[in-house]
Amino acid sequence: MDRRSGILLPISALPSPYGIGTLGREAYAFADFLHAAGQKYWQLLPLGPTSYGDSPYQSFSTFAGNPYFIDLDLLAEDGLLDKADLENTGWGGDPRYVDYGRIYDSRFAVLRGAFRTGYPRDREAVEAFRRENKWLDNYALYMAVKNHFGMKSWLDWPDEDIRLRRPEALERYSRELAEDVDFYCYLQYLFFRQWNALRDYIHGLGIRIIGDLPIYVAMDSADVWAEPQYFQLGEGNVPTEVSGVPPDYFTADGQLWGNPLYDYDRMKQDGYGWWIRRVEGAGKLFDVIRIDHFRGMESYWAVPYGETTARNGRWRKGPGMDLVGILTQWFHDLQFIAEDLGFLTPAVHELLEASRLPGMKVLEFAFDTREPSNYLPHTYDRHCVCYVGTHDNETVMQWREQADKANVTMARKYLGLSEAEGFNWGMIRGGMSSVADTFVVQIQDCLGLGAEGRMNTPGKADGNWRWRLLPGEASPALAKKLYQYTKMYGRI
């Protein structure tokens, strides 16, 4: 990767009058902001449809786009919606935070109206889109059946025949729920039509898109329902073990993620075709793919299904270079980043070295006075991506207030931080000036926000993924200041 820098801002966090960020006018405006600021990367979180908990890392599909992100103004301009209907709908009262409950209640009702108007007109184009995207029929039927059963997880569907995908049931539900299947197909057609236009605009500005590939898919997803043979499932397709991470200094019980684990032996039999299809889908969205929880490729923590914490798990061997090598060699037009944070064993370091992927360095992890840290900038080589903090971290101003005072003092001394420059800008300077080829900062840290700007707190079930940028905060003055830092440290 060349010496460049970028901003981390999820689509959900863009301003909009409809309760959540979308692929419309404000997304184009933020791309213009990045260009004016001299940035070459826009880093996003996963773009899939979110389920319970609203996490982009727990999606109903690894291939589909989130219907929440379909821009309603663009639909109105296309004649699919009446603007008056949008103005008379409740989207949430606080422009700083997403109200997911309100969005869920209002968004799909409006999109149903767009479907009734647009699907007859666009039918041929939608059918062509279906033929080009082989995953779509399974996803649309899964969503239609899920909606039919009150949005229950497919593990709880009362009809075992459709839960286990018996052919007669697939045929019957496809026929009986045909209109809903068409609806969910149409939403994906609209999403990707808007996404492709936005992506082309971003590329036209010389900006590339970094996106996350979650290491696991959700249990309650079309991916597991449609292809259970690729997962560690027992009788009735119930998991035998699920994902998580073991107890550590920060979490005494570990983290119980609950995703189904892959049957890597079965996947290897067809050359990891499932993963190739998955990354091919991500390549339709992103130019650079960050492989989430990369250490799980070497070994992963498996927790017996039904446990309430991750304490009683065990380490199991992952696919290693068998899989990583296939992905990096197959996709010549994609670049990858390894999310190699956390406690890494020598075997994980060996896998990272063998893969030749850049790892991550997080400045908020650098200043631990208890032990030497390889996150300190003087320890970097060029082949890495430096962050002030990620979406899972405190904002840098929150870190200043909540971290051990000795660690904050060390950061001040190491980076020469001053009140005149601003603590957040000094930390940004520390990353910008490092030898790391790529530097990424959250927009919240450019704005100097505190705890109110945090995007996610790992292990906390509620209140995450809600923060949003307010109109005008990505200002010309902020772009100018970012440009000056970016130019000073050779990242233009």
Solvent accessible surface area in square Angstrom, and as a share of the most:
residue,aa,sasa,rsa
1,M,44,0.20
2,D,93,0.48
3,R,67,0.24
4,R,69,0.25
5,S,0,0.00
6,G,0,0.00
7,I,0,0.00
8,L,3,0.02
9,L,0,0.00
10,P,8,0.05
11,I,3,0.01
12,S,13,0.08
13,A,0,0.00
14,L,1,0.00
15,P,8,0.05
16,S,23,0.15
17,P,89,0.56
18,Y,11,0.04
19,G,9,0.08
20,I,1,0.01
21,G,0,0.00
22,T,5,0.03
23,L,0,0.00
24,G,1,0.01
25,R,177,0.65
26,E,39,0.17
27,A,0,0.00
28,Y,58,0.22
29,A,45,0.35
30,F,5,0.02
31,A,0,0.00
32,D,62,0.32
33,F,12,0.05
34,L,0,0.00
35,H,96,0.43
36,A,59,0.46
37,A,0,0.00
38,G,7,0.07
39,Q,3,0.01
40,K,52,0.22
41,Y,7,0.03
42,W,1,0.00
43,Q,3,0.01
44,L,1,0.01
45,L,7,0.03
46,P,13,0.08
47,L,5,0.03
48,G,9,0.08
49,P,6,0.04
50,T,24,0.14
51,S,21,0.13
52,Y,209,0.79
53,G,34,0.33
54,D,40,0.21
55,S,18,0.12
56,P,15,0.09
57,Y,37,0.14
58,Q,49,0.22
59,S,16,0.10
60,F,16,0.07
61,S,3,0.02
62,T,34,0.20
63,F,23,0.10
64,A,3,0.02
65,G,0,0.00
66,N,5,0.03
67,P,5,0.03
68,Y,16,0.06
69,F,12,0.05
70,I,0,0.00
71,D,8,0.04
72,L,0,0.00
73,D,38,0.20
74,L,60,0.30
75,L,1,0.00
76,A,20,0.16
77,E,140,0.63
78,D,52,0.27
79,G,52,0.50
80,L,6,0.03
81,L,28,0.14
82,D,82,0.42
83,K,92,0.39
84,A,49,0.38
85,D,84,0.44
86,L,1,0.00
87,E,129,0.58
88,N,129,0.66
89,T,39,0.23
90,G,36,0.34
91,W,19,0.07
92,G,29,0.28
93,G,83,0.80
94,D,70,0.36
95,P,78,0.49
96,R,35,0.13
97,Y,59,0.22
98,V,0,0.00
99,D,56,0.29
100,Y,25,0.09
101,G,48,0.46
102,R,110,0.40
103,I,0,0.00
104,Y,100,0.38
105,D,105,0.54
106,S,11,0.07
107,R,0,0.00
108,F,47,0.20
109,A,69,0.53
110,V,17,0.10
111,L,0,0.00
112,R,56,0.20
113,G,20,0.19
114,A,0,0.00
115,F,13,0.06
116,R,154,0.56
117,T,74,0.43
118,G,0,0.00
119,Y,13,0.05
120,P,85,0.53
121,R,129,0.47
122,D,15,0.08
123,R,116,0.42
124,E,152,0.68
125,A,45,0.35
126,V,0,0.00
127,E,60,0.27
128,A,33,0.25
129,F,25,0.11
130,R,45,0.16
131,R,154,0.56
132,E,123,0.55
133,N,12,0.06
134,K,167,0.71
135,W,40,0.14
136,L,0,0.00
137,D,76,0.39
138,N,52,0.26
139,Y,5,0.02
140,A,0,0.00
141,L,14,0.07
142,Y,0,0.00
143,M,9,0.04
144,A,0,0.00
145,V,0,0.00
146,K,2,0.01
147,N,57,0.29
148,H,100,0.45
149,F,32,0.13
150,G,60,0.58
151,M,56,0.25
152,K,104,0.44
153,S,31,0.20
154,W,1,0.00
155,L,38,0.19
156,D,92,0.48
157,W,7,0.02
158,P,100,0.63
159,D,30,0.16
160,E,86,0.38
161,D,59,0.31
162,I,0,0.00
163,R,31,0.11
164,L,47,0.23
165,R,55,0.20
166,R,97,0.35
167,P,99,0.63
168,E,131,0.59
169,A,4,0.03
170,L,39,0.19
171,E,116,0.52
172,R,87,0.32
173,Y,11,0.04
174,S,48,0.31
175,R,148,0.54
176,E,104,0.47
177,L,27,0.14
178,A,47,0.37
179,E,115,0.52
180,D,23,0.12
181,V,13,0.07
182,D,28,0.15
183,F,1,0.00
184,Y,10,0.04
185,C,0,0.00
186,Y,0,0.00
187,L,1,0.01
188,Q,1,0.00
189,Y,26,0.10
190,L,1,0.00
191,F,0,0.00
192,F,16,0.07
193,R,89,0.32
194,Q,14,0.06
195,W,0,0.00
196,N,59,0.30
197,A,53,0.41
198,L,0,0.00
199,R,50,0.18
200,D,91,0.47
201,Y,82,0.31
202,I,1,0.01
203,H,74,0.33
204,G,69,0.66
205,L,37,0.18
206,G,42,0.40
207,I,1,0.00
208,R,82,0.30
209,I,0,0.00
210,I,0,0.00
211,G,0,0.00
212,D,4,0.02
213,L,7,0.03
214,P,19,0.12
215,I,5,0.03
216,Y,12,0.05
217,V,7,0.04
218,A,5,0.04
219,M,24,0.11
220,D,30,0.16
221,S,0,0.00
222,A,6,0.04
223,D,9,0.05
224,V,0,0.00
225,W,2,0.01
226,A,16,0.13
227,E,35,0.16
228,P,30,0.19
229,Q,83,0.37
230,Y,13,0.05
231,F,7,0.03
232,Q,28,0.12
233,L,33,0.17
234,G,31,0.30
235,E,169,0.76
236,G,25,0.24
237,N,30,0.16
238,V,58,0.33
239,P,6,0.04
240,T,73,0.43
241,E,19,0.08
242,V,7,0.04
243,S,0,0.00
244,G,2,0.02
245,V,24,0.14
246,P,32,0.20
247,P,50,0.32
248,D,76,0.40
249,Y,164,0.62
250,F,165,0.69
251,T,35,0.20
252,A,70,0.55
253,D,63,0.33
254,G,12,0.11
255,Q,44,0.19
256,L,66,0.33
257,W,83,0.29
258,G,30,0.29
259,N,5,0.03
260,P,0,0.00
261,L,0,0.00
262,Y,1,0.00
263,D,44,0.23
264,Y,26,0.10
265,D,113,0.58
266,R,75,0.27
267,M,0,0.00
268,K,110,0.47
269,Q,140,0.62
270,D,71,0.37
271,G,33,0.32
272,Y,6,0.02
273,G,18,0.17
274,W,1,0.00
275,W,0,0.00
276,I,20,0.10
277,R,95,0.35
278,R,3,0.01
279,V,0,0.00
280,E,96,0.43
281,G,15,0.15
282,A,8,0.06
283,G,25,0.24
284,K,85,0.36
285,L,15,0.07
286,F,7,0.03
287,D,23,0.12
288,V,0,0.00
289,I,0,0.00
290,R,6,0.02
291,I,2,0.01
292,D,24,0.12
293,H,23,0.10
294,F,0,0.00
295,R,15,0.06
296,G,2,0.02
297,M,0,0.00
298,E,15,0.07
299,S,16,0.10
300,Y,8,0.03
301,W,26,0.09
302,A,0,0.00
303,V,0,0.00
304,P,51,0.32
305,Y,110,0.42
306,G,64,0.62
307,E,58,0.26
308,T,123,0.71
309,T,39,0.23
310,A,0,0.00
311,R,128,0.47
312,N,97,0.50
313,G,17,0.16
314,R,127,0.46
315,W,114,0.40
316,R,76,0.28
317,K,146,0.62
318,G,13,0.13
319,P,18,0.11
320,G,13,0.13
321,M,73,0.33
322,D,68,0.35
323,L,0,0.00
324,V,1,0.00
325,G,5,0.05
326,I,51,0.26
327,L,2,0.01
328,T,37,0.21
329,Q,126,0.56
330,W,149,0.52
331,F,26,0.11
332,H,160,0.71
333,D,133,0.69
334,L,25,0.12
335,Q,59,0.26
336,F,10,0.04
337,I,0,0.00
338,A,0,0.00
339,E,21,0.09
340,D,14,0.07
341,L,34,0.17
342,G,57,0.54
343,F,171,0.71
344,L,32,0.16
345,T,38,0.22
346,P,101,0.64
347,A,36,0.28
348,V,1,0.00
349,H,86,0.38
350,E,115,0.52
351,L,11,0.06
352,L,30,0.15
353,E,138,0.62
354,A,55,0.43
355,S,10,0.07
356,R,197,0.72
357,L,18,0.09
358,P,9,0.05
359,G,7,0.06
360,M,3,0.01
361,K,37,0.16
362,V,0,0.00
363,L,0,0.00
364,E,11,0.05
365,F,76,0.32
366,A,0,0.00
367,F,3,0.01
368,D,26,0.13
369,T,70,0.41
370,R,150,0.55
371,E,106,0.48
372,P,135,0.85
373,S,17,0.11
374,N,80,0.41
375,Y,35,0.13
376,L,15,0.07
377,P,18,0.12
378,H,134,0.60
379,T,63,0.37
380,Y,18,0.07
381,D,95,0.49
382,R,153,0.56
383,H,86,0.38
384,C,5,0.03
385,V,0,0.00
386,C,0,0.00
387,Y,1,0.00
388,V,0,0.00
389,G,0,0.00
390,T,6,0.03
391,H,7,0.03
392,D,50,0.26
393,N,14,0.07
394,E,42,0.19
395,T,0,0.00
396,V,0,0.00
397,M,33,0.15
398,Q,17,0.07
399,W,15,0.05
400,R,54,0.20
401,E,103,0.46
402,Q,112,0.50
403,A,19,0.15
404,D,88,0.45
405,K,132,0.56
406,A,50,0.39
407,N,26,0.13
408,V,8,0.05
409,T,62,0.36
410,M,54,0.24
411,A,0,0.00
412,R,81,0.29
413,K,162,0.69
414,Y,78,0.30
415,L,18,0.09
416,G,51,0.49
417,L,18,0.09
418,S,47,0.30
419,E,129,0.58
420,A,106,0.83
421,E,48,0.22
422,G,18,0.17
423,F,4,0.02
424,N,13,0.06
425,W,17,0.06
426,G,0,0.00
427,M,0,0.00
428,I,0,0.00
429,R,54,0.20
430,G,2,0.02
431,G,0,0.00
432,M,1,0.00
433,S,50,0.32
434,S,8,0.05
435,V,74,0.43
436,A,0,0.00
437,D,12,0.06
438,T,0,0.00
439,F,0,0.00
440,V,0,0.00
441,V,1,0.00
442,Q,5,0.02
443,I,0,0.00
444,Q,2,0.01
445,D,0,0.00
446,C,3,0.02
447,L,48,0.24
448,G,27,0.26
449,L,24,0.12
450,G,18,0.18
451,A,56,0.44
452,E,85,0.38
453,G,0,0.00
454,R,56,0.20
455,M,5,0.02
456,N,13,0.07
457,T,45,0.26
458,P,54,0.34
459,G,73,0.70
460,K,103,0.44
461,A,87,0.67
462,D,105,0.54
463,G,49,0.47
464,N,17,0.09
465,W,17,0.06
466,R,86,0.31
467,W,2,0.01
468,R,5,0.02
469,L,4,0.02
470,L,49,0.25
471,P,97,0.61
472,G,66,0.63
473,E,40,0.18
474,A,28,0.22
475,S,31,0.20
476,P,117,0.73
477,A,76,0.59
478,L,19,0.10
479,A,4,0.03
480,K,132,0.56
481,K,73,0.31
482,L,0,0.00
483,Y,78,0.30
484,Q,93,0.41
485,Y,26,0.10
486,T,0,0.00
487,K,130,0.55
488,M,134,0.60
489,Y,51,0.19
490,G,46,0.45
491,R,0,0.00
492,I,77,0.39
